[in-house]
Amino acid sequence: MPVSGIYARESSTLGRPVQVGVVSGKVINVSFPESLPADAESDHEHLDAVLAAIDRGETDLSSVPIGLTVPTDQRSVLESLRNVPRGDTVDVALLVRMAGLDPEDDDSERVVREALAANPVPVVVPDHRVKDGPSAAPDDVVEALRKSEGI
């Protein structure tokens, strides 16, 4: 398995490509370009897993290794979100507590919302499972993921 590169293929559900950036075997970016990048490879197990989650709703992505380059407080939010099971949802207030942030501090909700909006690996870190928060994925991707999970 290649340890680094850009990988992309068309999603049958989304009708557009899904692109995964991998460095040292870890997913560092998931994006949804309008067209397939000419320089992207099409074969990687992490891309296969992300597409299976989107197109077939069958993959648990909690074991896909990620490399998060976000501030520490945002990292705790995104890592906590990976523990929300497929088909379940949380709200921002619960995610504040899950991340070990202070629910009495107004800045905690801001940190959670910023982490969700800046999530570099949507789908792998399932920000679509936060019912009252932003997602880093486009709206059609969020809708497709929620539909595939029955949420």
C-alpha positions as CSV (number, residue, x, y, z in Angstrom):
1,M,0.0,0.0,0.0
2,P,1.4,3.4,-0.9
3,V,2.0,5.5,2.2
4,S,1.7,9.0,0.7
5,G,-0.2,10.6,-2.2
6,I,-3.5,12.0,-3.5
7,Y,-6.1,9.5,-4.4
8,A,-9.5,10.2,-6.0
9,R,-12.5,8.3,-7.6
10,E,-16.0,9.2,-8.5
11,S,-18.7,8.5,-5.9
12,S,-21.8,6.9,-7.4
13,T,-23.9,8.4,-4.6
14,L,-22.6,12.0,-4.8
15,G,-22.1,12.1,-8.6
16,R,-18.7,13.8,-8.0
17,P,-15.2,12.7,-7.0
18,V,-14.0,12.1,-3.5
19,Q,-10.3,12.9,-2.9
20,V,-8.2,11.6,-0.1
21,G,-4.8,12.9,0.9
22,V,-2.5,10.4,2.6
23,V,0.9,11.1,4.3
24,S,2.8,8.4,6.0
25,G,-0.2,6.1,5.8
26,K,-2.5,8.5,7.5
27,V,-5.4,10.4,6.0
28,I,-4.8,14.1,6.3
29,N,-7.5,15.5,4.0
30,V,-10.8,14.4,2.5
31,S,-12.4,16.7,-0.1
32,F,-15.0,16.7,-2.8
33,P,-13.7,18.4,-6.0
34,E,-15.9,19.1,-9.0
35,S,-13.8,16.9,-11.3
36,L,-11.2,14.2,-10.9
37,P,-7.7,15.7,-10.5
38,A,-5.5,14.7,-13.3
39,D,-2.6,13.8,-11.0
40,A,-4.6,11.7,-8.5
41,E,-4.1,8.0,-8.3
42,S,-7.3,5.9,-8.0
43,D,-6.3,2.9,-5.8
44,H,-5.8,3.2,-2.1
45,E,-7.4,1.3,0.8
46,H,-8.3,4.5,2.7
47,L,-10.1,5.9,-0.4
48,D,-11.9,2.5,-0.7
49,A,-13.1,2.8,2.9
50,V,-14.3,6.4,2.5
51,L,-16.2,5.6,-0.7
52,A,-17.7,2.4,0.9
53,A,-19.0,4.6,3.7
54,I,-20.5,7.1,1.3
55,D,-21.8,4.8,-1.4
56,R,-22.8,1.7,0.5
57,G,-23.1,2.9,4.1
58,E,-21.2,-0.2,5.3
59,T,-17.8,0.8,6.6
60,D,-16.7,1.7,10.1
61,L,-14.0,4.3,9.6
62,S,-12.9,4.5,13.2
63,S,-9.8,2.4,12.4
64,V,-8.7,4.6,9.5
65,P,-5.6,6.3,10.7
66,I,-5.7,10.1,10.6
67,G,-3.1,12.9,10.9
68,L,-4.8,16.0,12.3
69,T,-2.9,19.3,12.0
70,V,-5.3,21.4,14.0
71,P,-5.0,23.2,17.4
72,T,-5.0,20.9,20.4
73,D,-8.5,22.0,21.7
74,Q,-10.0,21.3,18.2
75,R,-8.1,18.0,18.1
76,S,-9.9,16.8,21.2
77,V,-13.3,17.7,19.6
78,L,-12.5,15.8,16.4
79,E,-11.0,12.8,18.2
80,S,-14.1,12.6,20.5
81,L,-16.4,12.8,17.5
82,R,-14.9,9.6,16.1
83,N,-16.5,7.7,19.0
84,V,-20.0,8.6,17.9
85,P,-21.3,5.3,16.4
86,R,-22.7,5.1,12.9
87,G,-26.4,6.0,12.9
88,D,-26.2,8.0,16.1
89,T,-26.1,11.8,16.5
90,V,-24.9,14.2,19.1
91,D,-25.5,17.9,19.6
92,V,-22.8,20.6,20.2
93,A,-23.5,20.7,23.9
94,L,-22.8,17.0,24.3
95,L,-19.7,17.2,22.1
96,V,-18.4,19.9,24.4
97,R,-18.6,17.5,27.3
98,M,-17.2,14.5,25.3
99,A,-14.2,16.6,24.3
100,G,-13.5,17.5,28.0
101,L,-14.2,21.1,27.5
102,D,-16.0,23.3,30.1
103,P,-19.7,23.4,29.4
104,E,-20.0,26.5,31.5
105,D,-17.5,28.4,29.3
106,D,-19.0,30.1,26.2
107,D,-15.7,29.6,24.4
108,S,-16.2,25.9,24.5
109,E,-19.1,25.9,22.1
110,R,-17.1,28.2,19.8
111,V,-14.2,25.8,19.8
112,V,-16.5,22.9,18.9
113,R,-18.1,24.8,16.0
114,E,-14.7,26.0,14.7
115,A,-13.4,22.4,14.9
116,L,-16.4,21.1,13.0
117,A,-16.2,23.7,10.3
118,A,-12.4,23.2,9.8
119,N,-12.5,19.4,10.0
120,P,-9.8,18.4,7.4
121,V,-11.2,14.8,7.2
122,P,-15.0,14.9,6.9
123,V,-16.5,11.5,6.6
124,V,-13.6,9.9,8.5
125,V,-14.3,12.2,11.4
126,P,-18.1,12.1,11.1
127,D,-19.1,15.8,11.6
128,H,-22.3,15.0,9.8
129,R,-23.4,13.3,13.0
130,V,-23.6,16.6,14.9
131,K,-27.2,17.6,14.4
132,D,-26.8,21.3,15.3
133,G,-23.3,22.0,14.2
134,P,-21.5,22.9,10.9
135,S,-19.8,20.4,8.7
136,A,-16.7,20.8,6.6
137,A,-18.3,18.7,3.9
138,P,-20.6,20.2,1.3
139,D,-24.3,20.0,2.1
140,D,-25.0,17.3,-0.5
141,V,-22.3,15.1,1.1
142,V,-23.8,15.7,4.6
143,E,-27.3,14.8,3.3
144,A,-26.1,11.6,1.6
145,L,-24.2,10.5,4.7
146,R,-27.1,11.1,7.0
147,K,-29.4,9.3,4.6
148,S,-27.1,6.3,4.4
149,E,-27.0,6.1,8.2
150,G,-30.7,6.7,8.7
151,I,-30.2,9.9,10.6
